[in-house]
């Protein structure tokens, strides 16, 4: 299938596709059935330099922009894989690159680029606050040259497969700040060290093979040099990573959308019912064509959000709209693909049901479609705040 959008990255696309071809659908199907982690695949991406795309060249990375990073994520999903196993390193990276101290960048980035360390996890969400981030209860209290952390996080992914985690905690109680977005700080946490000193990890089994966890902090002490940026400004810093996250998730959904359209087009051309290919029926053609149109439209918004982000311009609205459009488009493409495969769509060997489950997640996370609509209503259309 030919697409008209984003064709200026052929070298990156070809290289990522070639690497992904070494890990065919049978590999990803086995990992899914075992509820395992694709260590070999992530290691191959790391060795090829793709996981260091956003790290500046002076720290051993490729020095690419979010645009190129989004193409990498798109191609992984378009090739039948699942970027959810490793995308955290991409969007977490910008928080450290943009807001970390020079000492922190020199300490961590070269090792991350070389594959000696993984930065795959970000601890923000809490059980009682969800997307109401300003009301998080996890507390980081300064005591001498250390911070003592107490609280709880949930839906924290890839903890078992990461060395470092970006953690958001309150350093000033909510009732003592002028604005509710103030008084939060971000820290870089050594996961293995934390697990030995007060952090407990409880895995959460879920519908998708997406390793995620609940975390409990009981007087976890971390050194003050692990604070990223200025104390109390963490919410502002974390938005850098969240906007990147939304754009990269959009790119992954776009990759999924193209995968579903390609898959269903190939199948319906070959599938004969009543003496003719089912692709000849408009009842089959129209939902597939509509899905393709929506994926292409989402792709445009993805590249606009990337352009603004890489230029250092405000892109919150575009990042959210890209994620909304792409998640919706990929889900509709998934529905068409499953429907027109009939019973075979439910058979594991066709991979449709696996990708169907994977792409459904993005209607809910990392930000729900309803919250995106509320954001656009308030911040773009200037309607009254609804929450």
FIVEXNU-706692 format. One record per residue (C-alpha): x, y, z. Coordinates in nm, 3 decimals. Layout:
// FIVEXNU-706692
X,Y,Z
X,Y,Z $
...
***
This chain:
// FIVEXNU-706692
X,Y,Z
0.000,0.000,0.000 $
0.133,0.342,-0.096 $
0.090,0.641,0.132 $
0.136,1.004,0.040 $
0.253,1.133,0.376 $
0.590,1.138,0.549 $
0.793,0.988,0.269 $
1.110,1.187,0.346 $
1.250,0.925,0.581 $
1.311,0.633,0.346 $
1.655,0.554,0.486 $
1.523,0.524,0.841 $
1.217,0.330,0.731 $
1.417,0.082,0.525 $
1.669,0.021,0.803 $
1.405,-0.030,1.073 $
1.201,-0.257,0.844 $
1.510,-0.466,0.772 $
1.576,-0.510,1.143 $
1.211,-0.593,1.214 $
1.217,-0.854,0.937 $
1.461,-1.050,1.154 $
1.180,-1.078,1.411 $
0.878,-1.204,1.215 $
0.523,-1.243,1.338 $
0.601,-1.587,1.480 $
0.847,-1.425,1.723 $
0.601,-1.163,1.850 $
0.325,-1.424,1.866 $
0.540,-1.646,2.087 $
0.631,-1.358,2.317 $
0.262,-1.271,2.348 $
0.160,-1.631,2.423 $
0.431,-1.659,2.689 $
0.345,-1.314,2.827 $
0.715,-1.251,2.796 $
0.935,-0.954,2.714 $
1.104,-0.925,2.371 $
1.457,-0.895,2.509 $
1.625,-0.996,2.184 $
1.423,-0.748,1.984 $
1.485,-0.456,2.221 $
1.856,-0.544,2.238 $
1.874,-0.545,1.857 $
1.705,-0.204,1.840 $
1.950,-0.074,2.100 $
2.260,-0.213,1.926 $
2.144,-0.060,1.598 $
2.121,0.280,1.771 $
1.747,0.328,1.734 $
1.684,0.349,2.109 $
1.936,0.633,2.129 $
1.769,0.836,1.855 $
1.685,1.131,2.081 $
2.015,1.138,2.270 $
2.244,1.419,2.146 $
2.552,1.307,1.956 $
2.784,1.449,2.221 $
2.648,1.189,2.464 $
2.675,0.898,2.221 $
2.331,0.918,2.062 $
2.204,0.992,1.712 $
2.084,1.345,1.785 $
1.764,1.299,1.590 $
1.436,1.479,1.647 $
1.096,1.358,1.762 $
0.992,1.335,1.397 $
1.253,1.068,1.325 $
1.181,0.892,1.655 $
0.813,0.874,1.562 $
0.901,0.712,1.229 $
1.100,0.445,1.414 $
0.805,0.367,1.642 $
0.563,0.365,1.349 $
0.770,0.118,1.151 $
0.801,-0.124,1.444 $
0.422,-0.146,1.471 $
0.371,-0.144,1.096 $
0.602,-0.445,1.075 $
0.383,-0.642,1.316 $
0.573,-0.569,1.638 $
0.471,-0.374,1.944 $
0.665,-0.060,2.037 $
0.504,-0.070,2.380 $
0.793,-0.288,2.491 $
1.042,-0.005,2.447 $
0.876,0.328,2.368 $
0.923,0.452,2.725 $
1.291,0.509,2.660 $
1.202,0.747,2.376 $
0.966,0.980,2.560 $
1.142,0.958,2.896 $
1.462,1.059,2.726 $
1.346,1.410,2.649 $
1.273,1.484,3.015 $
1.633,1.401,3.103 $
1.786,1.564,2.793 $
1.591,1.889,2.823 $
1.579,1.934,3.199 $
1.858,1.726,3.348 $
2.181,1.888,3.470 $
2.500,1.854,3.269 $
2.632,1.616,3.533 $
2.318,1.400,3.506 $
2.334,1.395,3.127 $
2.699,1.291,3.130 $
2.636,1.031,3.399 $
2.342,0.856,3.233 $
2.306,0.934,2.863 $
2.623,0.767,2.727 $
2.539,0.446,2.914 $
2.180,0.454,2.789 $
2.302,0.512,2.433 $
2.543,0.218,2.463 $
2.274,-0.011,2.602 $
2.440,-0.040,2.942 $
2.136,0.119,3.107 $
1.768,0.125,3.018 $
1.538,0.417,3.098 $
1.201,0.260,3.023 $
0.976,0.362,3.314 $
0.798,0.675,3.430 $
0.610,0.687,3.761 $
0.328,0.943,3.747 $
-0.017,0.781,3.773 $
-0.166,0.697,4.114 $
-0.469,0.480,4.205 $
-0.683,0.759,4.351 $
-0.591,1.040,4.112 $
-0.567,0.890,3.762 $
-0.520,1.173,3.515 $
-0.576,1.438,3.783 $
-0.200,1.457,3.821 $
-0.187,1.770,4.037 $
-0.352,1.575,4.319 $
-0.090,1.302,4.346 $
-0.020,1.197,4.703 $
0.327,1.043,4.671 $
0.548,1.264,4.885 $
0.920,1.335,4.861 $
1.043,1.503,5.180 $
1.388,1.663,5.193 $
1.597,1.541,5.486 $
1.956,1.659,5.480 $
2.118,1.555,5.154 $
1.844,1.303,5.068 $
1.478,1.284,4.975 $
1.254,1.035,5.155 $
0.970,0.907,4.939 $
0.641,0.758,5.054 $
0.336,0.677,4.847 $
0.200,0.461,4.569 $
0.196,0.450,4.189 $
-0.002,0.232,3.947 $
0.016,0.129,3.578 $
0.395,0.174,3.578 $
0.528,-0.020,3.284 $
0.851,-0.211,3.216 $
0.989,-0.175,3.570 $
1.133,-0.527,3.557 $
1.309,-0.446,3.232 $
1.448,-0.103,3.317 $
1.740,0.021,3.524 $
1.613,0.376,3.573 $
1.276,0.541,3.630 $
1.154,0.900,3.610 $
0.941,0.962,3.921 $
0.700,1.249,3.993 $
0.630,1.328,4.360 $
0.505,1.618,4.569 $
0.776,1.809,4.750 $
0.532,2.074,4.876 $
0.181,1.977,4.994 $
-0.105,2.083,4.767 $
-0.256,2.313,5.029 $
0.071,2.508,5.056 $
0.121,2.604,4.689 $
-0.008,2.905,4.499 $
-0.100,2.702,4.191 $
-0.191,2.335,4.207 $
0.058,2.256,3.931 $
0.342,2.377,4.153 $
0.515,2.188,4.433 $
0.584,1.869,4.237 $
0.933,1.751,4.149 $
1.084,1.484,3.929 $
1.359,1.244,4.023 $
1.562,0.979,3.852 $
1.543,0.654,4.047 $
1.781,0.357,4.033 $
1.524,0.077,4.024 $
1.734,-0.211,4.154 $
1.867,0.000,4.439 $
1.517,0.124,4.520 $
1.376,-0.230,4.531 $
1.630,-0.312,4.798 $
1.559,-0.002,5.005 $
1.187,0.059,5.025 $
1.016,0.021,4.685 $
0.786,-0.278,4.637 $
0.672,-0.386,4.291 $
0.345,-0.574,4.233 $
0.283,-0.688,3.873 $
-0.066,-0.634,3.727 $
-0.181,-0.901,3.484 $
-0.386,-0.741,3.207 $
-0.559,-0.799,2.874 $
-0.253,-0.704,2.671 $
0.096,-0.848,2.710 $
0.206,-0.509,2.840 $
0.412,-0.556,3.154 $
0.283,-0.305,3.406 $
0.293,-0.273,3.782 $
0.178,-0.114,4.104 $
0.457,0.046,4.310 $
0.468,0.111,4.683 $
0.723,0.347,4.842 $
0.800,0.305,5.212 $
1.061,0.557,5.329 $
1.263,0.515,5.011 $
1.571,0.736,5.032 $
1.733,0.876,4.721 $
2.022,1.127,4.704 $
1.942,1.492,4.636 $
2.149,1.486,4.317 $
1.877,1.266,4.167 $
1.642,1.566,4.153 $
1.595,1.675,3.792 $
1.581,2.051,3.743 $
1.442,2.284,4.006 $
1.242,2.156,4.303 $
0.872,2.225,4.266 $
0.877,2.261,3.886 $
0.838,1.893,3.804 $
0.490,1.916,3.654 $
0.613,2.165,3.394 $
0.910,1.942,3.315 $
0.704,1.626,3.292 $
0.481,1.784,3.026 $
0.783,1.774,2.794 $
0.783,1.398,2.819 $
0.404,1.369,2.807 $
0.374,1.563,2.482 $
0.645,1.345,2.330 $
0.464,1.039,2.462 $
0.137,1.139,2.297 $
0.309,1.196,1.961 $
0.499,0.868,1.974 $
0.184,0.676,2.070 $
0.011,0.842,1.775 $
0.290,0.719,1.548 $
0.253,0.367,1.685 $
-0.122,0.374,1.624 $
-0.057,0.495,1.270 $
0.177,0.199,1.222 $
-0.094,-0.030,1.357 $
-0.352,0.130,1.130 $
-0.144,0.069,0.819 $
-0.075,-0.289,0.935 $
-0.449,-0.359,0.971 $
-0.532,-0.203,0.634 $
-0.256,-0.397,0.457 $
-0.358,-0.719,0.630 $
-0.728,-0.690,0.551 $
-0.668,-0.581,0.191 $
-0.449,-0.884,0.126 $
-0.698,-1.120,0.289 $
-1.014,-0.986,0.122 $
-0.854,-0.994,-0.223 $
-0.787,-1.365,-0.180 $
-1.095,-1.472,0.016 $
-1.358,-1.614,-0.220 $
-1.724,-1.630,-0.116 $
-2.015,-1.692,-0.358 $
-1.768,-1.719,-0.644 $
-1.602,-1.378,-0.604 $
-1.343,-1.210,-0.379 $
-1.513,-1.041,-0.085 $
-1.301,-0.730,-0.157 $
-1.529,-0.675,-0.458 $
-1.821,-0.596,-0.226 $
-1.873,-0.230,-0.133 $
-1.982,-0.339,0.215 $
-1.625,-0.459,0.260 $
-1.449,-0.190,0.061 $
-1.604,0.113,0.228 $
-1.502,0.046,0.593 $
-1.148,-0.035,0.479 $
-1.126,0.276,0.264 $
-1.266,0.489,0.547 $
-1.006,0.347,0.787 $
-0.726,0.425,0.543 $
-0.848,0.783,0.500 $
-0.857,0.833,0.876 $
-0.507,0.688,0.924 $
-0.373,0.924,0.657 $
-0.542,1.222,0.825 $
-0.399,1.125,1.164 $
-0.059,1.095,1.001 $
-0.076,1.460,0.895 $
-0.148,1.573,1.250 $
0.133,1.352,1.381 $
0.389,1.526,1.158 $
0.253,1.869,1.249 $
0.291,1.791,1.620 $
0.644,1.663,1.556 $
0.734,1.975,1.360 $
0.626,2.202,1.642 $
0.792,1.990,1.911 $
1.125,1.976,1.727 $
1.110,2.354,1.673 $
1.064,2.409,2.046 $
0.719,2.560,1.993 $
0.403,2.489,2.198 $
0.246,2.168,2.072 $
0.012,2.046,2.347 $
-0.300,2.076,2.133 $
-0.142,1.912,1.829 $
0.012,1.630,2.034 $
-0.323,1.553,2.196 $
-0.516,1.574,1.869 $
-0.263,1.351,1.693 $
-0.299,1.090,1.965 $
-0.680,1.111,1.953 $
-0.704,1.081,1.575 $
-0.447,0.804,1.547 $
-0.591,0.593,1.828 $
-0.939,0.624,1.678 $
-0.818,0.545,1.326 $
-0.620,0.239,1.433 $
-0.914,0.106,1.634 $
-1.153,0.142,1.342 $
-0.899,-0.026,1.113 $
-0.865,-0.306,1.369 $
-1.241,-0.357,1.377 $
-1.261,-0.377,0.996 $
-0.968,-0.615,0.982 $
-1.113,-0.848,1.244 $
-1.463,-0.834,1.096 $
-1.361,-0.924,0.743 $
-1.130,-1.202,0.853 $
-1.437,-1.363,1.005 $
-1.350,-1.655,1.233 $
-0.989,-1.644,1.122 $
-0.955,-1.301,1.283 $
-0.985,-1.473,1.622 $
-0.717,-1.731,1.541 $
-0.380,-1.650,1.697 $
-0.184,-1.759,1.389 $
-0.325,-1.467,1.188 $
-0.195,-1.211,1.443 $
-0.507,-0.998,1.402 $
-0.642,-1.068,1.752 $
-0.305,-0.987,1.907 $
-0.273,-0.654,1.729 $
-0.646,-0.591,1.796 $
-0.584,-0.619,2.172 $
-0.269,-0.410,2.157 $
-0.420,-0.114,1.972 $
-0.732,-0.105,2.193 $
-0.517,0.013,2.483 $
-0.465,0.353,2.324 $
-0.828,0.457,2.357 $
-0.755,0.460,2.731 $
-0.383,0.527,2.776 $
-0.161,0.714,2.807 $
-0.441,0.973,2.812 $
-0.806,0.887,2.754 $
-0.997,1.015,2.453 $
-1.241,1.200,2.682 $
-0.964,1.393,2.854 $
-0.826,1.496,2.514 $
-1.170,1.626,2.416 $
-1.189,1.819,2.744 $
-0.840,1.964,2.681 $
-0.930,2.081,2.331 $
-1.262,2.226,2.450 $
-1.092,2.432,2.720 $
-0.752,2.522,2.574 $
-0.833,2.548,2.203 $
-1.201,2.643,2.191 $
-1.198,2.854,2.509 $
-1.497,2.675,2.658 $
-1.547,2.662,3.037 $
-1.328,2.413,3.226 $
-1.533,2.098,3.280 $
-1.326,1.930,3.549 $
***
